[in-house]
Amino acid sequence: MPHYRPPAEMTGAPGKVTLARGTVLYRVHAAHRDAADFNPIPAHCLYGGGRFDGTSCDPYPYLYVGLSAEAAICETLLRSLPFDPAGGPRLLPRVGVARRKLSTLRLATDLDVVPLVSARDLAAVHQDSWLVHTEAQDYAYTRDWAHWIRRHTEPWAQGLVWSSKREPADRTVVLFGDRCPPGAVRSEPERAVDFGTAEGEEWLDSVLQPYHVRLSA
């Protein structure tokens, strides 16, 4: 595990990918929150938090989304959900999804993000797949690397994009609220799926089935 500090200078040339205006994004979130709201609460520098959250060391609002509904669902609901050694389906507690929904968002403007998808992308920021694949016990380190990448791509980098750890065929994005213009992300509430309804639960079950997951009591 590369538990080393980022170098003082960035000698590589980070890539730039433009998420075009009109790009559709997906987010699983608490039903009482607005889908387009960035999280304004910094994570602790050392404990808890997500992979690329802002912290008191580099405070910025952040928003995690998937470029597909499946990526958003896998990243949010299927983390650390083990397979049954006997071959049965993985069980996702119903109580864990009842107060959540899947929302559809759309970009109202172009946004430039740093790609962390290929080995070349990662090498350009002095890293390898550890940065986007490691588990939660290393998130204090990955947050520090995200802050370093931000410093060396200021002011243009408005987020990061990488291959979803739990749905590698799709992409996950984190957007930096301090670098995205107001209204850059707009929700489409008419397309939301509320997992607390019978219809939403049925829809979620159909998405989970190919991942060998079903809702439990």
N, C-alpha and C positions, 0 to 999 in steps of 0.2 A: 504494500500500500504506500503510495508516494506521499508520506506525511512530511513534506518539506515545504519551506516557505517559497512563495513566488520570488523570482529574481527582482532585483532593483529596477531593471529596465526590460522592456519587451523588445527582443531582437527580431521576432517574427513579424509577419504582416497579417493580422487577423482578417478573415474574410468578411464580406458584407453581403447580406441577402435582404432584398426588399420584399416585405409583405405588402402586396398591392392593396390599394383602396378597394373595398368590396370583398376582401377575403373573409370567409366565414370561419368563425372560431367557436369552440364549445367549452363549456365550463360546468362542472358539478359543484354545487355550493349549497349552503344552508338556505332553506326556502324563504326565510325572513329577510335575507340580504338582497340588495339590488345586484343583478348579474354583472353589471359593468363597473361596479365599485372596486377600486384597488384597495388592497389591504394596507392601511396606514400604520399598523402597529409593528414596530421593529422587533425582530426576533432577538433572543439573547445571543450574545457573541459566541457563547460556548455551549449552551444547552438548548435542546428542543429545536423548533423551527424547521423550515424546509430547506431544500437544496441550495436555492439561490436567493433567499430572502434578504431584504434590507435588515441591518442591525444598527445599534447605536454607534458602531464603528463606521458605518456608511448608511445613514438612514435614508431610505427611499421607499415610497409605496410600491407594491408589486402585485402583479396579476398573473396567475398561472392559467393557461388554456391549452386545449388540444386542437390540432388541425383536423381532427375527426372526433365524432361522438365517442367512438370506441376508445381512442387514446385518453380522452377526459375521464371516461368511466374506469378504465383499467388503472390509470395513475391515481385516481382518488379512492376507489372502492376496493381494488384487488391487491393493494400493497400488503405484503407479508401474509397473504391468504394461502395456507399450505394445501398441497394435494393430499388426498386420502390414500395412505399406503395400500389400502385394500382395493383401490380403483374407483371408489364412489365419487360423486361430484363434490367439489369444494362447496362449503356452506357459507353463505354471506348472511349474517344476522339481519333480519328484517328491520329490527329496531335501529340499526345503523344507517338505514337509508330513508326511513319514513319521513324525516323532516328535511329532506334534500330534494333538489330538482336539477335537471339538466337544462341549461339555457343556451340558446344560440345567440352569438354576438357577431357583429360585422364591423370591419374597420371602415372608418369614415375618411381616412387619409392613408397615404403610404407610410410605412414604418420600416426603418432600417435596423436589422438585428445581426448579431454575430452568430454565424453557424458553428455548431460544435457537433457535426454529424460524422464527417469522415476523419480518418487518421490524420490527414493533412490539416483539416480544420483545427483539430485538437493540438497538433504539433505547433501550429502557428501561435498558440497561447501557452506553449511549453507544457502541454499536458497530454494525457492519453485517455482511454475509455473509462478509467477510474473516475474521472470528474463527473461523468453523466450516468455511471452505472453503480457507484458505491451506495451502500445502504445508509440508513439514518444515523448510525453511530459516527459517521464521518462528516456529517453535514456542517459542523463548525468549520471544517477545513474547506469544504466546497464553497461555503459562503465567503470565506476569505479570498478564495481564488476568483469568485464572481466580482468581488469588490475591486480586486486588482485589475481584472479585465475591464471593468467600467472605467477605472482611472486612466487606463492606457487607450481607451477608445472614446474618450470625451471630446466633443460633445455629441458625436453622431450616433453612437450605439444606443438604441432605444429598447433593447432587450436581447435575449439569447434564444436560439432554437436548437434542439437536439433530438435524437431518436428516442422515442419513449422507451423507458426501461422495460415496461410491462406490456407494451404493444409495439415491438420494434419496427413493424411495417409503417408506423405513423410517427408524427412529430409532436413534440411538446414545446411550448413557448412560455417564457416569462417576460413580461413587459415591465419596464421601469417607469413608474408614474411621474417621476420628476423630469423625464425627458420626452414624454408623450404629450402632445398638446391637449388641452381640455376638449372633451367630446370625441377623442380619437377612436374610442371603442363604444359602440352603441348596441344595446340589447334589443332583441326582437321577442318581446314577451308572448306574442301569439304563438310562438314555436316552442315554448318551454314545455318540458315534461315533468310533472310533479310526481315524484315517487311515492307520495303519501296517498295517492288516489288509486282506485282499482285499475284504471286505464294506464296510469303511469307504471304501476307495478307489473302489469302484463307486458308492457313495452320493454321494461328493464329485463324481465325474465327472458324475453326473446333475444336481447343483445348478449346476455350473460351465457346463454346455452352453449355457443361455440367455444367458450373459454372453460367449459366443464365446471360451471358454477350455477348454483341455484339458490334462491332465497330460502332461508330456514325460518322456523317459527320465532 
